Amino acid sequence: MSAGETTGQPRVSVENIGGIDSTTVELTTGVNVLTGRNATNRTSFLRSIMGALGSDHVSLKADADHGSVTLELEGETYERHFERREGRIVSSGDPYLEDPTLANLFAFLLESNTARQAVSQQDDLREVIMRPVDIEEIEAEISQAESDKRRLDEEIDRLTSLKSSLPSLEERRQSLRKEIEETEAELEERRADLEASRADESETDDDELEAKLDDLQSARNNLEDIQFQHETEQQSIETLESELEEMQDELEELPDGFETDPDALERELETLRDQRSTLDSSTNQLQSIIQFNEEMLEGTNQRITQALQGETSETDGGAVTEQLLEDDTAMCWTCGSTVETDQIESTIDRLRSLRQEHVQERNELRRQIDDRKETLREARETSQRRQTLTQRIESTEDELEQRRDRLETLNERETELQEGIDDLETTVDELEEESESETLDHQKEVTELEFQVGRLEDDLADVEAEIEEAETEIGRIDDLRSQRERASERLTDLRTRIDRIERESVEAFNDHMSSVLDVLEYENLERIWIERTERTVKEGRRRVDRPVFELHIVRQADDGRTYEDTVDHLSESEREVTGLVFALAGYLVHEVYDEVPFMLLDSLEAIDSNRIARLVEYFSEYAETLVTALLPEDAAALDEEYTRITSI
């Protein structure tokens, strides 16, 4: 299909991206084959699609400072602009994806794709698969979920204990009601006696005594209130003092070894990551150089060999190869001179050693990055906890000071009331000595009984309020248990999320690798599989068991015996296929198909045409829309029903 036709399918418009001046291409659901020779902007178009979806792995045309790409998809339009500023390309606009991380790793499978290259570069396969997973965030969520569950457990335990106290509270309520009833009955009798005494007596001069008795009852009531407040305040102070002591102990126990500036650590981490990125690029280049030289030395890349010899016919490839390799010499493919093959092999060995040094240096950088990240995390956690404790200690000390001031005031008020009561009691005693009135005796009894009834009623009100509050609180138990069950389920999910992703990734790779090997029919390649195991490594200041993915390669000898091989001995075709299947495993485990509408494939030339056709068909089963760039002879092997795009 040529560019510019209107089909209602996804449309991509490009300006000044890669080698493209301007083009509009419409894609179809299913497989889209960009077919053409090299330097026909097929990869530039794939990177344009990446840019529209949200990736920044886009380059501008060499003679342009501005470029753009527009994607029309399902009735929506997404547009990105790219501008060259101070040697950098700055992007803006409205991409399809808010975060292109998953797409860059597992959907945009160009030659430099990280997941695709992980096998040949012998990278940490687990780290690549787990890179989109914020493990630190999951661990923080686990910590919070554990805290929530502990809080719910403590609350449920408290309410359960509160429920067991209800029978004693109810018994106390009934006892108080009975005591009030008996006291009120006695009070009625004393009031009747008082009325009878008043009827028998003439006027009395005992008004002063009655007034003093009323004052005495009021003063006792006030004293009781102050004493209750005093006791409550004292309990609060004791509780706060205990909490303050615990916080001060915890603050003293916090480690003092984190004096490193977090910002300095961040800058150091950024520097280490840049170094690792540079090593990744250098390692990849070395691997390509080694593979190219191995092919040239072995004479397996006939097209380049023929070009060096000025030959164009493929049928003469064997003869040319023999010329290149006769007498243990070879033609130098840079200057055309004849050199000893031992010299070339020695150079390749040195390149392999250099690449291995790069790999070891990159692993050391990764360990340093992990160490710095752990140190930074611990420093931040300790600093945050120290700050929280300091603030809480200051707040508690302020509250203690205020409560001690209130307690001192209550002490003074209690002393004043007690002195007043003592004075009133002395006055009442003096007045009683002056009067032997029977009426006054009855009045005193009534006053004391009224005071007793009032106190009992206050106690009953407190008990009933406590019962009501307890019943209300107990009514929350079922809801709290439901919350705890949900918290437990969430905690289980969080704790198993990382394990589940790792397990599913390994299973997906092993299953699909087995299926792809069956489909592609490599002769002596029996099995390629990943084993999920553990390795003891150093993280920060401690050694931990860290999960790793070990890649195993099993071959079959001519006599039928199987043996384990290494990645270095895989052919370029086998390495490419293994890397692509590893990327597919990540694509499926992270459910990238739910977020990214396209899968992109490029640089498949190391695989023969028939196998490319089978591989594309296999991958198309998992991506709704697949776009691949192929040479015409490779595209010819694909299903004729696939959409062909011959002009960009």
Buried (B, 14 or more C-beta within 10 A) or exposed (E): BEBEEEEEBBBBBBBBBBBBEEBBBBBBEBBBBBBBEEEBBBBBBBBBBBBBBBBBBBBBBEEBEEBBBBBBBEEEEBBBBBBBEEEEBEBEBEBBBEEBEBBBBBBBBBBBBBBBBBBBBBBBBBEBBBBBBEEEEBBBBBEBBBEBBEBBBEBBEEBEEBBEEBEEBEEBBEBBBEBBEEBBEBBEEBBEBBEEBBEEEEEBEBEEBBEBBEBBBEBBBBBBEBBEBBEEBBEBBEEBEEBBEEBBEBBEEBEEEBEEEBEEBEEBBEEBBEBBEEBBEBBBEBBEBBBBBBBBBEBBBBEBBBEBBEBEEEEBBEEBBEBBBEEEBBBBBEEEEEEEBEEBBEBBEEBBEBBBEBBEBBBEBBEBBBBBBBBBBBBEBBEEEBEEBEEBBEEBEEBBEEBBEBBEBBEEBBEEBBEBBEBBBEBBEEBBEEBEBBBBBBBBBBBBBBBBBBBBBBBBEEBBEBBEEBEEBBEEBEEBEEBBEBBBEBBEBBBEBBEEBBBBBBBBBBBBBBEBBEEBEBEEBBBBBBEBEEEEEEEBEEEEEBBBBEBEBBBBEEEEEEEEBEBBEBBBBBBBBBBBBBBBBBBBBBEBBEBBBBBBBBBBBBBEBEBBBBBBBBBBEBBEBBBBBBBEEBBEBBEEEBBBBBBB
